[in-house]
Amino acid sequence: MSPPQRVSLLVNGRRREVMAAPEETLLEILRDRLDLTGSKRGCNQGVCGACTVLIDGEPMRACLSLALEVEGSEVVTVEGLGAANTLTAVQRAMVEHGAVQCGFCTAGMLMTAHALLRDNPHPSPEEVRAGLAGNLCRCSGYGKIIEAVCRAAEENAA
């Protein structure tokens, strides 16, 4: 087995350096070393989307991303959305529309929705549904989640 190597990341705007074994995932580093527990370990196979973070601006599954492979990258987790004590439009809409049920999928949904609205500021409900298709909600709260993302788009446009 190869020895751990130093990994330098810009996480939520802050330079972080950790030692990571070749088999360690970004999710393990975020949760277990950096105490950023918003990203969830769901299926650990890249299927559920609960671990979604932004790596260099793109939504990626942290459970499938090896820490050594994202060396030097900018990583944004749900803890890095918005500013201190200020929710983003998507976060606010998720709360206001009751789209946060058990909360397990919420971080991944927020990260995916954030990227979706950045790339498509005025999505239709069908586009939101397609954009969030890789994120599973076990509470089946999809209707409220889609409403919330559409509402956030309206708020951002205003």
Long-range contacts (C-beta under 8 A, 24 or more apart in sequence): 5-68, 7-67, 7-68, 7-70, 7-71, 8-71, 8-72, 9-70, 9-71, 9-72, 9-73, 9-74, 9-75, 10-73, 10-74, 10-75, 11-36, 11-75, 11-76, 11-77, 11-80, 12-36, 12-75, 12-76, 12-77, 12-79, 12-80, 13-80, 18-67, 20-67, 20-68, 22-66, 22-68, 23-66, 24-66, 24-67, 24-68, 25-62, 25-63, 25-64, 25-65, 25-66, 25-67, 26-53, 26-55, 26-62, 26-63, 26-65, 26-66, 26-67, 26-70, 26-75, 27-51, 27-62, 27-63, 27-65, 28-67, 29-67, 30-62, 30-75, 30-77, 36-77, 36-79, 38-77, 38-78, 38-79, 38-107, 39-77, 39-78, 39-107, 39-108, 40-104, 40-105, 40-107, 40-108, 42-104, 42-105, 42-108, 42-136, 47-136, 48-105, 48-108, 48-135, 48-136, 49-105, 49-108, 49-109, 49-112, 49-134, 49-135, 49-136, 50-104, 50-105, 50-107, 50-108, 50-135, 50-136, 51-108, 52-107, 52-108, 52-109, 52-111, 52-112, 52-135, 53-77, 53-78, 53-111, 54-111, 54-114, 54-115, 57-115, 57-118, 58-115, 59-111, 59-112, 59-115, 76-111, 77-107, 77-111, 78-106, 78-107, 78-110, 78-111, 81-110, 81-111, 81-114, 88-114, 88-152, 89-117, 89-152, 89-155, 89-156, 90-114, 90-117, 90-148, 90-149, 90-152, 92-152, 92-155, 93-147, 93-148, 93-149, 93-151, 93-152, 93-155, 94-145, 94-148, 96-148, 96-151, 97-144, 97-145, 97-147, 97-148, 97-151, 98-141, 98-144, 99-141, 99-144, 99-145, 99-147, 99-148, 101-137, 101-139, 101-141, 101-144, 102-138, 102-139, 104-138, 105-135, 105-136, 105-137, 105-138, 105-139, 108-135, 109-135, 109-137, 109-145, 113-145, 113-149, 113-152, 116-149, 117-149, 117-152, 117-153, 117-156, 121-153, 121-156, 121-157, 122-153, 122-157, 123-149, 123-150, 123-153, 125-150
